[in-house]
């Protein structure tokens, strides 16, 4: 993946995913947000600390 080569910490990616979820919930109607929530949960799972722990730079 590109993130490690660019020295991007996984914690930053997880924070951005969290902010994406916040924006989805605040800007969409609940019915619309429900459609995107499955994708949001998949992103959370893909970048979870259990799968991608932050390493010391």
Secondary structure by P-SEA (a helix, b strand, c coil): cccccccccaaaaaaaaaaaaaaaaacccaaaaaaaaaaaaaaaaaacccccccccc
